[in-house]
């Protein structure tokens, strides 16, 4: 079972996603957890994203 909580904070050109995941057994006993903090920033042009696109295509 996966228990997930996301919080998203938004501004004009940036947003932040805070994520907490708890992996648990069917009886609710937690077995693992992870915490993430991701900052997204708007790029001035699409060209700034090209290196990430090229990398993802290779996966």
C-alpha positions in Angstrom: 0.0 0.0 0.0 1.3 3.5 -0.8 0.2 6.5 1.3 1.1 9.7 -0.6 0.9 13.4 0.4 1.7 16.2 -2.0 1.9 19.9 -1.3 2.4 22.3 -4.2 3.3 26.0 -3.7 3.0 28.2 -6.8 4.4 31.6 -7.8 4.5 33.4 -11.1 7.5 31.6 -12.5 8.3 28.8 -10.0 6.5 26.1 -8.2 7.6 23.8 -5.5 6.3 20.3 -4.9 6.8 18.7 -1.5 6.1 14.9 -1.5 5.9 12.4 1.4 5.4 8.7 0.5 5.0 5.9 3.0 5.0 2.4 1.7 3.1 0.1 4.1 1.9 -3.5 4.4 -1.8 -4.2 4.0 -2.3 -3.9 7.8 -0.9 -0.4 7.7 2.6 -1.2 9.1 5.0 1.2 7.4 8.1 -0.4 5.8 9.7 2.5 4.0 9.3 6.2 3.5 10.7 8.9 1.2 10.5 12.7 1.3 11.0 14.8 -1.8 11.4 18.5 -2.5 11.3 19.5 -6.1 11.7 23.1 -7.4 10.4 23.8 -10.9 11.4 27.1 -12.6 10.0 28.4 -15.8 12.7 28.7 -18.5 12.9 31.8 -20.7 12.9 29.7 -23.9 12.2 26.1 -24.8 15.8 25.8 -25.9 16.8 25.7 -22.2 14.9 22.4 -21.9 16.6 20.7 -24.9 19.4 19.0 -22.9 16.9 17.4 -20.6 14.8 16.3 -23.5 17.9 14.8 -25.2 18.8 12.9 -22.1 15.3 11.5 -21.6 15.2 10.2 -25.2 18.3 8.1 -24.4 16.6 6.3 -21.5 
